[in-house]
Amino acid sequence: EAAIGSFVAPPTPAAASSTDTWVVQVAAFSTHELSLAMVQRLTQSGFPAFEVPTEAGSHGLMYFVRVGPFKTAGEADQARARLRQLSELEDAFVRSVTSVP
């Protein structure tokens, strides 16, 4: 089951470090099969998509689908704008993953 749009973007830091890494978080799924299907679809559409399995407390193992990495928030935001043209991905958001898996 998809949990698109159920995650809130973290606040934007006042000053990003030049070593920050940015991604666009597209969706979160409770099954690897759904996540893999989304990664394959995005990859076929030209996006550098990947999956990040993460233990999410009471939700169990979640599979986060992300696009990136990007060196700047601006590059990630441009990718997000392209992703949002796909209707079911309108809730995609940019986040720094420098210290987050």
N, CA and C atoms as a LAMMPS dump frame, in Angstrom:
ITEM: TIMESTEP
0
ITEM: NUMBER OF ATOMS
303
ITEM: BOX BOUNDS ff ff ff
-5.0000000000000000e+02 5.0000000000000000e+02
-5.0000000000000000e+02 5.0000000000000000e+02
-5.0000000000000000e+02 5.0000000000000000e+02
ITEM: ATOMS id mol type element x y z
1 1 1 N 0.839 -1.178 0
2 1 2 C 0 0 0
3 1 3 C 0.883 1.239 0
4 2 1 N 0.559 2.212 -0.805
5 2 2 C 1.353 3.434 -0.881
6 2 3 C 0.962 4.382 0.238
7 3 1 N 1.933 5.109 0.709
8 3 2 C 1.681 6.127 1.727
9 3 3 C 2.148 7.463 1.166
10 4 1 N 1.77 7.739 -0.046
11 4 2 C 2.213 8.956 -0.715
12 4 3 C 1.599 10.162 -0.028
13 5 1 N 2.444 11.133 0.252
14 5 2 C 1.956 12.38 0.827
15 5 3 C 1.728 12.347 2.316
16 6 1 N 2.028 11.226 2.976
17 6 2 C 1.766 11.165 4.408
18 6 3 C 2.972 11.615 5.227
19 7 1 N 4.027 11.984 4.573
20 7 2 C 5.211 12.451 5.272
21 7 3 C 5.386 13.943 5.012
22 8 1 N 5.736 14.663 6.057
23 8 2 C 5.906 16.104 5.955
24 8 3 C 7.374 16.413 5.737
25 9 1 N 7.652 17.293 4.818
26 9 2 C 9.035 17.679 4.541
27 9 3 C 9.632 18.355 5.766
28 10 1 N 10.884 18.03 6.068
29 10 2 C 11.523 18.702 7.2
30 10 3 C 11.762 20.168 6.88
31 11 1 N 11.884 21.002 7.901
32 11 2 C 12.131 22.426 7.642
33 11 3 C 13.413 22.612 6.843
34 12 1 N 13.416 23.601 5.992
35 12 2 C 14.601 23.907 5.202
36 12 3 C 15.64 24.551 6.1
37 13 1 N 16.87 24.035 6.09
38 13 2 C 17.903 24.648 6.936
39 13 3 C 18.248 26.046 6.449
40 14 1 N 18.64 26.898 7.371
41 14 2 C 18.966 28.281 7.014
42 14 3 C 20.151 28.335 6.058
43 15 1 N 21.154 27.52 6.291
44 15 2 C 22.323 27.502 5.414
45 15 3 C 22.737 26.057 5.196
46 16 1 N 22.643 25.603 3.967
47 16 2 C 23.003 24.23 3.662
48 16 3 C 24.511 24.117 3.477
49 17 1 N 25.062 23.042 3.937
50 17 2 C 26.491 22.794 3.778
51 17 3 C 26.79 22.405 2.339
52 18 1 N 27.988 22.703 1.873
53 18 2 C 28.36 22.354 0.509
54 18 3 C 28.512 20.845 0.343
55 19 1 N 28.527 20.112 1.457
56 19 2 C 28.636 18.658 1.38
57 19 3 C 27.277 17.976 1.506
58 20 1 N 26.201 18.746 1.6
59 20 2 C 24.867 18.151 1.706
60 20 3 C 24.545 17.349 0.457
61 21 1 N 23.782 16.307 0.631
62 21 2 C 23.27 15.508 -0.466
63 21 3 C 21.753 15.614 -0.425
64 22 1 N 21.155 15.812 -1.591
65 22 2 C 19.715 16.032 -1.674
66 22 3 C 19.055 14.966 -2.52
67 23 1 N 17.843 14.591 -2.133
68 23 2 C 17.039 13.643 -2.905
69 23 3 C 15.614 14.161 -2.951
70 24 1 N 14.823 13.575 -3.841
71 24 2 C 13.393 13.813 -3.854
72 24 3 C 12.752 12.53 -3.343
73 25 1 N 12.034 12.628 -2.24
74 25 2 C 11.317 11.456 -1.747
75 25 3 C 9.985 11.399 -2.471
76 26 1 N 9.763 10.294 -3.161
77 26 2 C 8.608 10.16 -4.038
78 26 3 C 7.446 9.45 -3.348
79 27 1 N 7.75 8.367 -2.647
80 27 2 C 6.684 7.563 -2.046
81 27 3 C 7.264 6.653 -0.982
82 28 1 N 6.374 6.055 -0.208
83 28 2 C 6.749 5.029 0.764
84 28 3 C 5.761 3.881 0.618
85 29 1 N 6.294 2.679 0.585
86 29 2 C 5.462 1.495 0.404
87 29 3 C 5.726 0.504 1.526
88 30 1 N 4.721 -0.314 1.813
89 30 2 C 4.878 -1.346 2.833
90 30 3 C 5.389 -2.654 2.237
91 31 1 N 5.46 -2.745 0.903
92 31 2 C 5.976 -3.959 0.277
93 31 3 C 7.082 -3.626 -0.72
94 32 1 N 8.05 -4.537 -0.783
95 32 2 C 9.172 -4.379 -1.701
96 32 3 C 8.7 -4.414 -3.155
97 33 1 N 7.702 -5.232 -3.451
98 33 2 C 7.224 -5.37 -4.825
99 33 3 C 6.681 -4.05 -5.372
100 34 1 N 5.88 -3.346 -4.587
101 34 2 C 5.334 -2.059 -5.032
102 34 3 C 6.44 -1.021 -5.18
103 35 1 N 7.369 -1.036 -4.233
104 35 2 C 8.484 -0.1 -4.291
105 35 3 C 9.336 -0.359 -5.53
106 36 1 N 9.646 -1.608 -5.773
107 36 2 C 10.464 -1.964 -6.93
108 36 3 C 9.776 -1.563 -8.233
109 37 1 N 8.471 -1.757 -8.312
110 37 2 C 7.724 -1.368 -9.516
111 37 3 C 7.833 0.139 -9.756
112 38 1 N 7.747 0.932 -8.688
113 38 2 C 7.866 2.386 -8.822
114 38 3 C 9.281 2.772 -9.237
115 39 1 N 10.286 2.142 -8.638
116 39 2 C 11.673 2.422 -9.01
117 39 3 C 11.887 2.114 -10.488
118 40 1 N 11.388 0.976 -10.948
119 40 2 C 11.555 0.6 -12.356
120 40 3 C 10.855 1.596 -13.273
121 41 1 N 9.658 2.005 -12.905
122 41 2 C 8.913 2.969 -13.726
123 41 3 C 9.659 4.301 -13.824
124 42 1 N 10.149 4.776 -12.688
125 42 2 C 10.878 6.042 -12.677
126 42 3 C 12.183 5.936 -13.464
127 43 1 N 12.885 4.833 -13.308
128 43 2 C 14.138 4.624 -14.03
129 43 3 C 13.88 4.61 -15.534
130 44 1 N 12.816 3.935 -15.95
131 44 2 C 12.465 3.899 -17.369
132 44 3 C 12.081 5.276 -17.893
133 45 1 N 11.633 6.152 -17.003
134 45 2 C 11.27 7.518 -17.384
135 45 3 C 12.475 8.457 -17.327
136 46 1 N 13.657 7.919 -17.004
137 46 2 C 14.873 8.722 -17.012
138 46 3 C 15.288 9.307 -15.676
139 47 1 N 14.623 8.917 -14.595
140 47 2 C 14.972 9.431 -13.27
141 47 3 C 15.928 8.467 -12.567
142 48 1 N 16.924 8.984 -11.83
143 48 2 C 17.832 8.12 -11.077
144 48 3 C 17.165 7.673 -9.767
145 49 1 N 16.266 6.704 -9.868
146 49 2 C 15.463 6.282 -8.721
147 49 3 C 16.108 5.12 -7.978
148 50 1 N 15.835 5.067 -6.675
149 50 2 C 16.327 3.962 -5.852
150 50 3 C 15.412 3.785 -4.651
151 51 1 N 15.586 2.662 -3.98
152 51 2 C 14.765 2.3 -2.834
153 51 3 C 15.618 2.314 -1.574
154 52 1 N 15.012 2.755 -0.461
155 52 2 C 15.694 2.73 0.827
156 52 3 C 14.793 2.019 1.834
157 53 1 N 15.079 0.73 2.122
158 53 2 C 14.293 0.035 3.153
159 53 3 C 14.649 0.622 4.52
160 54 1 N 13.638 0.976 5.3
161 54 2 C 13.865 1.626 6.587
162 54 3 C 12.879 1.097 7.613
163 55 1 N 13.372 0.77 8.784
164 55 2 C 12.508 0.348 9.882
165 55 3 C 11.757 1.587 10.362
166 56 1 N 10.424 1.534 10.318
167 56 2 C 9.608 2.708 10.633
168 56 3 C 8.741 2.485 11.869
169 57 1 N 9.335 1.975 12.916
170 57 2 C 8.622 1.803 14.178
171 57 3 C 7.399 0.917 14.056
172 58 1 N 6.241 1.433 14.454
173 58 2 C 5.009 0.644 14.444
174 58 3 C 4.541 0.289 13.04
175 59 1 N 5.066 0.979 12.031
176 59 2 C 4.702 0.683 10.644
177 59 3 C 5.509 -0.488 10.092
178 60 1 N 6.52 -0.948 10.838
179 60 2 C 7.367 -2.033 10.362
180 60 3 C 8.329 -1.542 9.304
181 61 1 N 8.739 -2.436 8.426
182 61 2 C 9.68 -2.089 7.382
183 61 3 C 8.957 -1.343 6.269
184 62 1 N 9.449 -0.141 5.965
185 62 2 C 8.892 0.664 4.877
186 62 3 C 9.961 0.804 3.799
187 63 1 N 9.496 0.921 2.56
188 63 2 C 10.397 1.071 1.423
189 63 3 C 10.195 2.461 0.833
190 64 1 N 11.167 3.331 1.079
191 64 2 C 11.094 4.698 0.59
192 64 3 C 11.671 4.744 -0.818
193 65 1 N 10.923 5.327 -1.748
194 65 2 C 11.399 5.487 -3.117
195 65 3 C 11.876 6.916 -3.26
196 66 1 N 13.129 7.05 -3.683
197 66 2 C 13.742 8.363 -3.809
198 66 3 C 14.385 8.517 -5.179
199 67 1 N 14.556 9.769 -5.587
200 67 2 C 15.233 10.097 -6.838
201 67 3 C 16.421 10.973 -6.478
202 68 1 N 17.569 10.674 -7.049
203 68 2 C 18.767 11.444 -6.769
204 68 3 C 19.968 10.522 -6.748
205 69 1 N 21.031 10.903 -6.092
206 69 2 C 21.192 12.114 -5.294
207 69 3 C 21.549 13.325 -6.154
208 70 1 N 21.341 14.488 -5.561
209 70 2 C 21.651 15.76 -6.201
210 70 3 C 22.584 16.539 -5.287
211 71 1 N 23.441 17.361 -5.869
212 71 2 C 24.406 18.136 -5.086
213 71 3 C 23.781 19.361 -4.433
214 72 1 N 22.701 19.878 -5.032
215 72 2 C 22.069 21.074 -4.463
216 72 3 C 20.571 20.86 -4.324
217 73 1 N 19.983 21.634 -3.422
218 73 2 C 18.534 21.586 -3.256
219 73 3 C 17.851 22.062 -4.531
220 74 1 N 18.465 23.005 -5.242
221 74 2 C 17.897 23.512 -6.489
222 74 3 C 17.787 22.435 -7.551
223 75 1 N 18.843 21.613 -7.689
224 75 2 C 18.793 20.509 -8.656
225 75 3 C 17.696 19.519 -8.275
226 76 1 N 17.588 19.223 -6.995
227 76 2 C 16.557 18.299 -6.526
228 76 3 C 15.171 18.886 -6.771
229 77 1 N 15.029 20.188 -6.573
230 77 2 C 13.734 20.824 -6.783
231 77 3 C 13.337 20.801 -8.263
232 78 1 N 14.301 20.913 -9.159
233 78 2 C 14.003 20.813 -10.586
234 78 3 C 13.502 19.417 -10.927
235 79 1 N 14.128 18.395 -10.34
236 79 2 C 13.677 17.018 -10.56
237 79 3 C 12.28 16.829 -9.978
238 80 1 N 12.035 17.415 -8.804
239 80 2 C 10.711 17.311 -8.181
240 80 3 C 9.65 17.922 -9.083
241 81 1 N 9.961 19.044 -9.704
242 81 2 C 9.002 19.687 -10.606
243 81 3 C 8.664 18.76 -11.774
244 82 1 N 9.671 18.072 -12.306
245 82 2 C 9.415 17.117 -13.398
246 82 3 C 8.605 15.93 -12.899
247 83 1 N 8.915 15.472 -11.693
248 83 2 C 8.182 14.345 -11.116
249 83 3 C 6.717 14.689 -10.867
250 84 1 N 6.462 15.925 -10.463
251 84 2 C 5.089 16.325 -10.135
252 84 3 C 4.187 16.354 -11.362
253 85 1 N 4.772 16.306 -12.552
254 85 2 C 3.966 16.23 -13.762
255 85 3 C 3.294 14.865 -13.875
256 86 1 N 3.823 13.87 -13.157
257 86 2 C 3.178 12.564 -13.062
258 86 3 C 2.165 12.686 -11.925
259 87 1 N 0.89 12.602 -12.228
260 87 2 C -0.162 12.989 -11.28
261 87 3 C -0.058 12.336 -9.907
262 88 1 N 0.272 11.051 -9.845
263 88 2 C 0.295 10.398 -8.537
264 88 3 C 1.53 10.758 -7.719
265 89 1 N 2.43 11.55 -8.291
266 89 2 C 3.638 11.936 -7.579
267 89 3 C 3.634 13.407 -7.17
268 90 1 N 2.467 14.004 -7.136
269 90 2 C 2.396 15.434 -6.843
270 90 3 C 2.816 15.783 -5.42
271 91 1 N 2.875 14.79 -4.524
272 91 2 C 3.275 15.058 -3.142
273 91 3 C 4.762 14.81 -2.883
274 92 1 N 5.533 14.573 -3.934
275 92 2 C 6.971 14.361 -3.775
276 92 3 C 7.599 15.606 -3.148
277 93 1 N 8.63 15.389 -2.32
278 93 2 C 9.285 16.533 -1.69
279 93 3 C 10.797 16.347 -1.639
280 94 1 N 11.499 17.462 -1.534
281 94 2 C 12.955 17.491 -1.488
282 94 3 C 13.404 17.402 -0.041
283 95 1 N 14.471 16.626 0.19
284 95 2 C 15.041 16.557 1.546
285 95 3 C 16.534 16.341 1.462
286 96 1 N 17.221 16.779 2.492
287 96 2 C 18.651 16.531 2.618
288 96 3 C 18.826 15.148 3.235
289 97 1 N 19.761 14.381 2.698
290 97 2 C 20.02 13.06 3.252
291 97 3 C 21.484 12.91 3.655
292 98 1 N 22.128 14.009 3.931
293 98 2 C 23.528 13.979 4.291
294 98 3 C 23.765 13.065 5.502
295 99 1 N 22.899 13.149 6.505
296 99 2 C 23.082 12.323 7.69
297 99 3 C 21.902 11.385 7.911
298 100 1 N 20.996 11.299 6.949
299 100 2 C 19.813 10.44 7.063
300 100 3 C 19.948 9.31 6.058
301 101 1 N 19.647 8.06 6.427
302 101 2 C 19.768 6.948 5.471
303 101 3 C 18.814 7.08 4.307
